[in-house]
Amino acid sequence: CDSVPIANIYPGHGPVIRSNALGKIDEYIRHRLQREHKLIECLSQLPEDKWISSLDLVPLVYGQLSSTVVLSAQGNLLHHLNKLLKENN
């Protein structure tokens, strides 16, 4: 990534990132990995015979959220879960 000149980032929401684009990409990656580690931690604390829905996982991983973003958070958790399944974690 360091060999590609990146001036701006145009995220799916929020303002255009016009400075330190590579630093922001690194920040996004770190944030996603932190969220993934939190998900793994939450799952590891559940009894092996307990089933939990992705929607029930949201407050465990994200804490209290506005009801307007809960479904987005659930979608993100599903992406993380699918990634972990593909990686066999």
Summary of the structure (lengths in Angstrom):
residues: 89
radius of gyration: 15.8
end to end distance: 26.4
largest distance: 49.3
contacts: 172
relative contact order: 0.10
helix: 57%
strand: 2%
